[in-house]
């Protein structure tokens, strides 16, 4: 193994963020002190491959269904950035990776410096923290979050009710340079214009009936931190111009005051409404819309990330029934992963809380779930049965199974995956580890089988 320049290794140790130095064969040559504090487990890292340490893969990321920044940098010759799910001493967590090539005097790439920063509040395993998920739709959302979090740009979260917009806003705050400062959430729905102005900017004593003393507004309370405006579409038109002035000048004044105060907040907003249509109808200011929509982030509904239901269910059960060793039966879980969830994650939480109240034992059964959730499983079984019937009526070669001379490679793979998944009692993580592939790759294969 080639030894890196001592000066380069010494330089990495001065950096406050976790960094490693790799060669072009994925081998770790050095890890700085910040990396060892954050990710180290006392093991010898030098000589090991980055994919074995971070992912426990036996092949590079791109061979296991992931995006490999090292391979991309080799091809582009430039700095590359990706979001990966890494093993850490505290479990699996999403890590924002920025990889830069280091060249020789001749211009050839000799090393790669990789900076790793955890995306705060996001996890790929059951946990009592905030955002949980592994599905492609969830990862796409996280990639957008990781891009905007380090900046002070205004972000607009767009998604259906119950998709967790406040949790996403808090995760962006936790991953920003303002993480140690306040995170203040404002529910804009149901507030009159006068009440909204007082809540946001505060008021002076005697400024209106009932103002018995000076009150600090939420913009002032969030100083140095993040102000989250939820249900943005409900802000009264008369108040929108004052919010726009806050964004344009960075200043505000309390109700009844003459003095302007400096605002130092990062603004994140959220809505389930179609603001573009509201602009066209004259119900939302176009200039404010463009100021707030600097970096839109789409939150996927739960029906687009059903792969995450088992992880979410395990986490939510620990929240709605703390200290109780309760779990879902395979049949109950099968019901949950086939339901569409018009109320999204909030509805899943309510379904599970109701089930824990109806369940006298430690195992939740299908009968503990609402009728509409049970019906979704029945519809799924009917669909599967129709598919099986169609297979039964197809030509012998198309209906071949693994082990028979006429079986195709795809059919052998299908049979083997179903058999191994059954052996692992539906545990996809364990199956992915056995097969030496990422869960993302396994998800895609299983989804194609489910849809076939």
N, C-alpha and C positions, 0 to 999 in steps of 0.2 A: 504493500500500500504506500503510495507516494505521500511524503510528509509535506504539509503545507508550510508556507513561509511563516516563521515565528511572529513577524510583525503583523501579519494578517490576523492570526489567532489572538494576539494581544489586543488588537483593535476591537475585535468582536466582544472581548470581555469588558470594554468600556461602555458598550451600548446597554441602555436600560431595558430594552425589549428582548424577549427570547430569540436567539439566533443560532443557526447551525451552519457549518461549512461542509459542503459535499463535493465529491468529484463527479465526473461525467458518467460514472458507473453506479450512481446512487449511493455510494458509500459515505457515511458520516466521517469526516476527518477531525472535526472539533465542534464542541458545543459550549456556548458562553455560560457565565455564571447565572444570568437571568433565566436561561433555558433550564439549567439543572434545578434551580429553585422552583420553577413553575411546573416542569414536566418530568424532571428526573426522578428515578426510583432507586438510585444508588448503583444501577447496572453500568457496565462499561459500554459506552456508546460508540467509541471510535472503532471503525471497521465494520460495524453493522450497517445494513441498508436503511435508508429513511423510511421505506414502505414497511419494513418489518417492525421498526420501532414504533411508528405512528399508527399503523393500521393492522399490524400483525398479519400482513399478507406475505405470501411466499413468491410474489411476482410484482413488478412495478404496477402502479395505480392504473395505468391505461390498459393493462392486461386483466384488470379486475373490475372493469366497468366504471372507473373513476376518470376524472380529468387530471393528467399528470403535468404539473407546472414545469418540471425539469425537462420533460420531452418537448413540451411546447416551446420552451426557451431555446433548446437546442435547434429547433426548426426555425424559429423566428429570429434568434440572436438578440432578443430584447428581454426586458423585464416582464415577468408574467405574474398574474394574481388569480388565486382561486380560493374557494371556501371548501374545507374538508372536515370530515368527522374523524377526530383523533381519539386514540386511547390516552387517557391521562391518569395520574395517581388518584383522581377523584371520580373516575368513570369516564364515559365517552362525552365529548363536548365538541361543539363546532369551533373551528380555528380558522381565522383569516390568514392566508399565506401569501407572502410577497417574495418572489424569488428573482434574484438578479445575477447575471453571468459576470464572472471575473476573467479577463482576457490576459494573455501573455503579450510580450512586446511585439510578437508577430501577428497579433490579432486573433489568435485561436482561443476558444473557450477552455480554460483549465479548471475552474472551480465555479461553484454556485453558492451564493450567500442567501440563506432562506430565513426570513423574519416571520415569526408566528405570534399572532395575538388572538387570544380567545374572544369570541363574540359573546359578551356577557349576557347571562340569562337565557341561553339557548342550549338545549340538550338533546341528545339522540337516544336517551334511555329513560325509563321511568324515574321520575324525580319529583320532589315537592316544589321545585322552582317554577319558572314561568313557561317558556315555550318548549313544547315537546314535539318531535317529529323526525321522520327520516325520508318521507316520500319525495319524489321529484318536485312536486308543486310547492311543498314546504321549503325545500332547498333553494328553489328559485327566489322565493320571498326573502330568505336569509341572505342570499347573495346581494340582493338590492339593499337590504338593511346594512350589510357590512360596508357597502360602498358609501352610503350617506352618513353613517354614524360618526366618523371622525371629523366631519365638517360641521359648519354651523348653518348649512342650508336648510330652508324650510322644507319639510316633508309632508306629503298628504297621503294618508292611509285610506284606501278605498276598498270596501268590502261589505258583505251582508252583515246584518245584525247577528251577534253571537260568534263572530270569527276571531275575537280577541284583539281588537284594535288597541285598547289601552295597554294590554300586555306587550304588544309589539312596540308601542311608543315608549314604554318603560325600558324595554330591551335596547332600543336605540339610544336612549339616555344613558343606560348603564355602560354602553360601549363607547361613549363619547368622552371628550375631555372635561365635560361638565358632570361626570358621574358622581363626584363627591358633593355636588350642590343640590338644591331641592328639585324634585319632580312634582309639579303641581298640575292636577287634572281638573278641567272645567267641563261640566255637562251643560252644553248650550241649549238643550231642549227645555222648553217651558219657561224660559226667563223672559220677562218683559224688557223693553228697551232700557227703562230706568234702572231696573234691578240688575240687568246685565252690566251696564256701565259702572254701577257701584261695586259689583262683584269683581270686575276686571281691574278697575283703576282705583277703587277706594273712594272715600268721601271725607269731607271736612265736617266738623261739628256745625249743626244748624243748616247744612246745605239743603235739606229737605225735611219734611215732617217725619219725625222719628229718628233723625240723625242726632243722637244724644252726645256723640263724641266722634273724634277722628277715627277712621277705620282704614287700615292698610289693605290695598287691593291685591289680587292674586298675581298681577304682573310684578308688583313690588315684592311679594312674598317669594316669587320664583327667581329673584335676582341672582344671576350667575349660573342658573340652572336651566330647566326646560319647562315650558308652559305647553300643556296638551289641551287643545280645544276639541272636545268630542261633540259629535252631531253638529258639525260646522254649518250644514244647510239650514239649521234652525235659527241662525243669528239674524236678528231683525235688520231690515234694510237700512234704517237710520243709524244703526250701530256699526254697520259694515264700513262706513267711511272713516269712523274713528279708529277702527282696527287697521284699516289701510294706512292711516296717518302714523300709527304706531310702527308699522313695518317700514315705512318710507323714511321716517325721521329718527326712529329709535327713542322717541320721547313721548311722554303722556302727562296728564295732570289729573289729580283727584277731582271728583265732583265737588263744585263749590270753591275750588282753589284757582289762583292765578298763576302760580309757579309751575313750570314744567319740570318734570323729573326724568332722569336718564333711565332707560330700560336696558337691562343686559340679560336678555333671555333668548333661548333658542326655541322657535315655535314649531310644533308638530300639530297637525290637524287631522281629523278623521270624519268620514261621512259614509252613509250607506245610500245617499241620494245621488242622482245624476246631476252634478252641478253644471255641466255643460248645457244640459237642457234648461236648467233653471236660469242660466245666463241668457239664453235665447228668449226665454219667456219674461225676462226683466225682473226676476225674483232674486237674482244674485248678481252683485257687481262684477263686471268682466275684469276690471283692473285688479280687484282683490283676488279673483279666481286665479289669474296668472301669477300674482305674487305668492300665493299659497301653494300653487301647483308646480313649484320648482322641481321637485323630485317625487313624482307619484309612485306609490307602492301598492300593488294589488294583493289583497289577502285572499287566498283561495278558500272557497267554501269547503266544508268537511266532506261533501260528496265527491270532491275532486281529490281528496287525499285519504280515502278509506283505508289505505295501507297503514295509516297512523292510528287507527281506532284502537287496536290492542294496546299500544303504548299509552295512549291518552286514557283509556279505560283503567289501566293499572294505576296510573298516577291519580286520576280523579277519585278512584275508590279509596285511596289513602287519605284523600282530603275530606270526602263526605262521611267516611267512617273511620276516623283516626283511632289507632290502637286496636282495631278489630281485624282479626285474620280472615278477611272475607275475600273470595275470589269468584271469577266467572267460570261456569262450566263450559266445556267446548261447544255445546249446543247453544248456550246463551251468547257466547262470543260470535258464533256463526250468524246469529240473528243481528247482532250489532254491526257487523262488517258488511251487511247487505242492505242496511237502511239508508235512506237518502239525507236525513237530518235537515229539514227546512230551517230549523233553529240553530244549526251548526253546533259548535263545541258546547255552547250554553245548554242546548237541548240534550246533548249526551250526558252532561253533568246532572241535569234534572232526572233523566231516565235512570241513571245509576243511583242517585240518592233515593229515589222512589223504590228501586229494587232492594236496596239495603234495608229499608223500613219494612218491606213485605217479607223479606227472607229471615226465617228464624234460625237457620243454621249458618254455616260458613261458606256455602256454595250457592251462588245465584243461578237459578234455572230459568229456562225460557218463560215459564208461567209467571215469573216475577217481573217480566218486562211488559210494557204497554202493548195493547193488541196490534197497533199499527207496526210496531217493531217486529213482533212475531210474524205478522203477515208478510213482511219483507223477506223473511227467511223462506217462507212457503213459496213465494213467487220465484225466489232464486233456485229452489229445488225443482220447481216445475220447468224452469228454463233449462237447468242441467239435464233433467229427464228428457226434455224435447230434443236436446242435443244428442243424448245417448241413443234415443230412438232413431234419429236421423242417421247416426253412425251405424246402427244395426241394419238399416235398410240400404246402406251403401255397398258398393262392390267389395268382395272379400279382401282385396289388396288394400283398400282404403281403410278397412276396419282392422287391419293387422295390429297385433300387440307385441310388445317386447318379448323376445324369446322364440318367436316364430320366424321361419326363414323369410317370410314375405314382409316383415316389419321394416319400415323406413327408419332412417336415423332420427328423424323428428319424433316418431312414435316411440322409439326406444327411450329417447330422452324424456318424453312425457311420462312414460310408465315408471322410469327410474326416479324421477323427481317426486311423483306422487307417492311412491313407495317409501322414499327416504323422509319425506315430509310427515307421513303417517308415523314412521318410526320415531321421529322427533316430537310427536304430539303437537304438530303445528308450529313448533318453535323455529321460525325462519332464521334467526340469528345463529342458532346452533347448526342448522343445515348449511348456511353460507360458510361458516368456519370449516365444516367438514369437507366441503367442496373446494375450498380455497379461493372463493370468489367474494366480491362485495355483496352486501345485502341489496344494494341498488340493482346490481345485475340480476340477482335472484328474484327481486320484485318484478322486474320486467319479464322474466321467463314465466313466473307464476301468473302474472296478469294475462299474458298471452294464452296460457292454458285455460284460465278462468273464462276468457272470452271466446275460446274456440268451441 
